[in-house]
């Protein structure tokens, strides 16, 4: 073999080797490309599933929050109405006491001789109150007593509202 033919054969073998390597490279590219596409589709499917589950959870949480807000609003309105009614009743009672339309009295303990207080008994047979002897309270003292009971009623109503609020939150 002459050197030119040897060079030509060597260039041919080298070209064949490069062509084969390029073909193998291309086949691997196709195969790995398919695997990457399959992986990308599976990954996208997983992401969609996770995204849908998260969106459903958010909707569920929002629905729960909305229901809780509605229950709390209803409870708040109920307790506000109760408080308003109690305040109106107390105002009416104070007005009746101020106009002497209503008088507060207390029962006297007639059996307690140690008290040493001789408060005259109220009207006997002409009164409509049944029971023991009674003494009428001064209107100013009656107003203070009504004020104290008013504050107590408001406190009890506020306590009931707080308890209802906590019950709704823990529900």
C-alpha positions as a LaTeX table, in Angstrom:
\begin{tabular}{lrrr}
\hline
Residue & $x$ (\AA) & $y$ (\AA) & $z$ (\AA) \\
\hline
Unk1 & 0.00 & 0.00 & 0.00 \\
Unk2 & 1.20 & 3.33 & $-0.88$ \\
Unk3 & 1.14 & 6.21 & 1.56 \\
Unk4 & $-1.72$ & 7.99 & $-0.22$ \\
Unk5 & $-3.95$ & 4.94 & $-0.09$ \\
Unk6 & $-3.01$ & 4.41 & 3.53 \\
Unk7 & $-3.92$ & 8.01 & 4.28 \\
Unk8 & $-7.16$ & 7.60 & 2.38 \\
Unk9 & $-7.99$ & 4.38 & 4.27 \\
Unk10 & $-7.11$ & 6.05 & 7.56 \\
Unk11 & $-9.30$ & 9.06 & 6.75 \\
Unk12 & $-12.13$ & 6.66 & 5.77 \\
Unk13 & $-11.82$ & 4.67 & 9.02 \\
Unk14 & $-11.68$ & 7.93 & 10.97 \\
Unk15 & $-14.74$ & 9.27 & 9.12 \\
Unk16 & $-16.59$ & 5.99 & 9.74 \\
Unk17 & $-15.60$ & 6.15 & 13.42 \\
Unk18 & $-16.83$ & 9.76 & 13.67 \\
Unk19 & $-20.04$ & 8.92 & 11.84 \\
Unk20 & $-20.66$ & 5.94 & 14.15 \\
Unk21 & $-19.91$ & 8.03 & 17.24 \\
Unk22 & $-22.28$ & 10.75 & 15.98 \\
Unk23 & $-24.99$ & 8.16 & 15.36 \\
Unk24 & $-24.54$ & 6.63 & 18.78 \\
Unk25 & $-24.61$ & 10.15 & 20.27 \\
Unk26 & $-27.82$ & 10.94 & 18.42 \\
Unk27 & $-29.51$ & 7.67 & 19.51 \\
Unk28 & $-28.58$ & 8.35 & 23.15 \\
Unk29 & $-29.86$ & 11.91 & 22.78 \\
Unk30 & $-33.21$ & 10.59 & 21.55 \\
Unk31 & $-33.42$ & 7.99 & 24.31 \\
Unk32 & $-32.44$ & 10.39 & 27.10 \\
Unk33 & $-34.64$ & 13.07 & 25.58 \\
Unk34 & $-37.63$ & 10.74 & 25.83 \\
Unk35 & $-36.74$ & 9.93 & 29.44 \\
Unk36 & $-36.41$ & 13.65 & 30.26 \\
Unk37 & $-39.75$ & 14.41 & 28.61 \\
Unk38 & $-41.38$ & 11.55 & 30.55 \\
Unk39 & $-39.82$ & 12.81 & 33.80 \\
Unk40 & $-40.92$ & 16.37 & 33.05 \\
Unk41 & $-44.50$ & 15.20 & 32.41 \\
Unk42 & $-44.55$ & 13.18 & 35.63 \\
Unk43 & $-43.09$ & 16.13 & 37.54 \\
Unk44 & $-45.70$ & 18.46 & 36.05 \\
Unk45 & $-48.44$ & 15.98 & 36.92 \\
Unk46 & $-47.18$ & 15.82 & 40.52 \\
Unk47 & $-47.03$ & 19.62 & 40.70 \\
Unk48 & $-50.60$ & 19.89 & 39.39 \\
Unk49 & $-51.81$ & 17.34 & 41.95 \\
Unk50 & $-50.06$ & 19.19 & 44.78 \\
Unk51 & $-51.36$ & 22.54 & 43.53 \\
Unk52 & $-54.95$ & 21.23 & 43.33 \\
Unk53 & $-54.72$ & 19.74 & 46.82 \\
Unk54 & $-53.35$ & 23.03 & 48.21 \\
Unk55 & $-56.09$ & 25.02 & 46.49 \\
Unk56 & $-58.76$ & 22.67 & 47.87 \\
Unk57 & $-57.26$ & 23.03 & 51.36 \\
Unk58 & $-57.28$ & 26.82 & 51.05 \\
Unk59 & $-60.93$ & 26.76 & 49.94 \\
Unk60 & $-61.83$ & 24.49 & 52.86 \\
Unk61 & $-60.02$ & 26.76 & 55.32 \\
Unk62 & $-61.69$ & 29.83 & 53.86 \\
Unk63 & $-65.11$ & 28.18 & 54.12 \\
Unk64 & $-64.43$ & 27.24 & 57.75 \\
Unk65 & $-63.26$ & 30.78 & 58.52 \\
Unk66 & $-66.33$ & 32.29 & 56.85 \\
Unk67 & $-68.64$ & 29.96 & 58.80 \\
Unk68 & $-66.86$ & 30.86 & 62.04 \\
Unk69 & $-67.11$ & 34.58 & 61.27 \\
Unk70 & $-70.84$ & 34.21 & 60.59 \\
Unk71 & $-71.41$ & 32.27 & 63.83 \\
Unk72 & $-69.40$ & 34.84 & 65.80 \\
Unk73 & $-71.31$ & 37.69 & 64.17 \\
Unk74 & $-74.63$ & 36.07 & 65.05 \\
Unk75 & $-73.46$ & 35.44 & 68.60 \\
Unk76 & $-72.24$ & 39.03 & 68.89 \\
Unk77 & $-75.57$ & 40.37 & 67.64 \\
Unk78 & $-77.45$ & 38.17 & 70.10 \\
Unk79 & $-75.36$ & 39.29 & 73.04 \\
Unk80 & $-75.58$ & 42.92 & 71.97 \\
Unk81 & $-79.36$ & 42.58 & 71.86 \\
Unk82 & $-79.40$ & 40.99 & 75.32 \\
Unk83 & $-77.18$ & 43.77 & 76.68 \\
Unk84 & $-79.33$ & 46.47 & 75.09 \\
Unk85 & $-82.51$ & 44.92 & 76.52 \\
Unk86 & $-80.95$ & 44.67 & 79.98 \\
Unk87 & $-79.84$ & 48.31 & 79.79 \\
Unk88 & $-83.32$ & 49.39 & 78.72 \\
Unk89 & $-84.89$ & 47.43 & 81.58 \\
Unk90 & $-82.46$ & 48.98 & 84.06 \\
Unk91 & $-83.16$ & 52.48 & 82.69 \\
Unk92 & $-86.90$ & 51.85 & 83.02 \\
Unk93 & $-86.43$ & 50.64 & 86.56 \\
Unk94 & $-84.32$ & 53.69 & 87.44 \\
Unk95 & $-86.97$ & 55.98 & 85.92 \\
Unk96 & $-89.72$ & 54.27 & 87.89 \\
Unk97 & $-87.70$ & 54.65 & 91.08 \\
Unk98 & $-86.99$ & 58.32 & 90.33 \\
Unk99 & $-90.68$ & 59.09 & 89.77 \\
Unk100 & $-91.67$ & 57.16 & 92.90 \\
Unk101 & $-93.77$ & 54.89 & 90.69 \\
Unk102 & $-91.84$ & 52.01 & 92.23 \\
Unk103 & $-90.38$ & 51.70 & 95.71 \\
Unk104 & $-87.84$ & 49.22 & 96.94 \\
Unk105 & $-88.28$ & 47.71 & 100.37 \\
Unk106 & $-86.48$ & 45.14 & 102.46 \\
Unk107 & $-87.80$ & 42.47 & 104.77 \\
Unk108 & $-87.11$ & 43.08 & 108.42 \\
Unk109 & $-86.02$ & 40.26 & 110.65 \\
Unk110 & $-88.53$ & 40.52 & 113.47 \\
Unk111 & $-86.96$ & 37.61 & 115.33 \\
Unk112 & $-83.56$ & 39.32 & 115.69 \\
Unk113 & $-83.75$ & 41.12 & 119.00 \\
Unk114 & $-79.98$ & 41.68 & 119.13 \\
Unk115 & $-80.03$ & 44.24 & 116.34 \\
Unk116 & $-81.30$ & 46.94 & 118.66 \\
Unk117 & $-82.81$ & 48.77 & 115.72 \\
Unk118 & $-86.41$ & 49.65 & 116.03 \\
Unk119 & $-87.57$ & 50.35 & 112.51 \\
Unk120 & $-91.29$ & 50.84 & 112.38 \\
Unk121 & $-93.02$ & 48.24 & 110.32 \\
Unk122 & $-94.73$ & 49.27 & 107.15 \\
Unk123 & $-98.42$ & 49.24 & 106.63 \\
Unk124 & $-100.10$ & 46.26 & 108.16 \\
Unk125 & $-103.34$ & 45.06 & 106.69 \\
Unk126 & $-103.67$ & 47.76 & 104.07 \\
Unk127 & $-100.58$ & 46.64 & 102.07 \\
Unk128 & $-100.57$ & 44.10 & 99.27 \\
Unk129 & $-97.22$ & 42.60 & 100.24 \\
Unk130 & $-97.47$ & 39.31 & 102.05 \\
Unk131 & $-94.85$ & 38.22 & 104.50 \\
Unk132 & $-93.00$ & 39.82 & 107.36 \\
Unk133 & $-92.51$ & 43.44 & 108.22 \\
Unk134 & $-90.89$ & 45.61 & 105.56 \\
Unk135 & $-89.00$ & 48.90 & 105.54 \\
Unk136 & $-88.93$ & 51.17 & 102.50 \\
Unk137 & $-85.51$ & 52.16 & 101.15 \\
Unk138 & $-84.55$ & 55.75 & 100.51 \\
Unk139 & $-84.84$ & 56.46 & 96.72 \\
Unk140 & $-81.17$ & 57.49 & 96.50 \\
Unk141 & $-80.09$ & 54.19 & 98.04 \\
Unk142 & $-82.46$ & 52.34 & 95.76 \\
Unk143 & $-80.86$ & 54.09 & 92.76 \\
Unk144 & $-77.39$ & 53.02 & 93.93 \\
Unk145 & $-78.57$ & 49.43 & 94.38 \\
Unk146 & $-80.04$ & 49.44 & 90.88 \\
Unk147 & $-76.75$ & 50.86 & 89.55 \\
Unk148 & $-74.83$ & 48.03 & 91.21 \\
Unk149 & $-77.17$ & 45.39 & 89.82 \\
Unk150 & $-76.93$ & 47.06 & 86.41 \\
Unk151 & $-73.13$ & 46.79 & 86.46 \\
Unk152 & $-73.43$ & 43.17 & 87.61 \\
Unk153 & $-75.88$ & 42.34 & 84.84 \\
Unk154 & $-73.58$ & 43.93 & 82.24 \\
Unk155 & $-70.64$ & 41.95 & 83.64 \\
Unk156 & $-72.57$ & 38.69 & 83.47 \\
Unk157 & $-73.69$ & 39.40 & 79.92 \\
Unk158 & $-70.10$ & 40.25 & 78.91 \\
Unk159 & $-68.88$ & 37.04 & 80.54 \\
Unk160 & $-71.51$ & 35.03 & 78.67 \\
Unk161 & $-70.45$ & 36.68 & 75.41 \\
Unk162 & $-66.79$ & 35.83 & 76.07 \\
Unk163 & $-67.66$ & 32.24 & 76.88 \\
Unk164 & $-69.73$ & 31.92 & 73.71 \\
Unk165 & $-66.84$ & 33.38 & 71.69 \\
Unk166 & $-64.37$ & 30.84 & 73.12 \\
Unk167 & $-66.86$ & 28.00 & 72.55 \\
Unk168 & $-67.21$ & 29.01 & 68.89 \\
Unk169 & $-63.45$ & 29.22 & 68.44 \\
Unk170 & $-62.91$ & 25.77 & 69.94 \\
Unk171 & $-65.74$ & 24.21 & 67.92 \\
\hline
\end{tabular}
